Amino acid sequence: MPELPEVEVVRRGLQQHIVGLTFGRVEVLHPRASRGNEVDLERVLPGRTVVDTGRRGKYLWLLLDNGAAVLVHLRMSGQMLVAKHGEVTSPHLRIRADMGTCELCFVDQRTFGFWQYTDLVDGVPRPAGHIAPDPFEDAFDVRETARAMRRKNSALKTVLLNQEIVSGIGSIYADEAMWSANLKPWRKARTMRQRDAEAVLEASRDVMARALEQGGTSFDALYVNVNGASGYFARSLNAYGQAGKPCARCGTEIARTVINGRSSYYCPVCQVL
């Protein structure tokens, strides 16, 4: 699933290419792509102009000129592609929107993603209001978030993936942050020192910032930018997916374990805390 850096790359592409354009004809080609809507996207979007974009964690949205928003969740395989009219011919095309000079297409092979027309509450689309601020938001408080983590009796890996504690971090960047902070993925969050909890949050922000510089992490063609380009941060990963390869810090083979059904990669020697 695309995590914060990948979604932010997409948001920046939309900011560059879509802001200022007005929806023309909108075609919803698969009902799951518009599930959860109380209105018909084909009816309410035409004539509405995109005035800005936003993101919190793994959610992004298009802010409209009437104060509403189109909330987008890419889920496992969603793609927001900006292209010439008729250029996107994927069999997995779920929504096609005429934007005048171009088309905005939502392609989603697994049909888990969606567009949702919604109002905003305190600047955030209502359906995304339950998730916590992410490490790049002004509202993010590393000290208070670390305290919230330390109130949990779950494994650290599980807590980092809890979007109601801190949003935007998925399995890739959780593993990378724990490797950077020398923390074991199965350690109970409540047993951590405050400084260790803060350190892993700071590490998550650092690794995601570096991923952003390289366009995010792409392992296959399912994650791409709005122009179809892939990210290259996979070449810089130290832990995630590196089982059997030497640790970049000490040379020990990276190991894999399973925590609450999710794979986690770590160094058995370096990650001592």
Beta strands, then each sheet from edge to edge (+ up, - down):
strand 1: 26-28
strand 2: 50-56
strand 3: 59-64
strand 4: 69-73
strand 5: 78-83
strand 6: 93-98
strand 7: 103-108
strand 8: 114-118
strand 9: 120-121
strand 10: 124-125
strand 11: 255-259
strand 12: 262-266
sheet 1: 1+ 6- 7+ 5-
sheet 2: 2+ 3- 4+ 8-
sheet 3: 9+ 10-
sheet 4: 11+ 12-
end
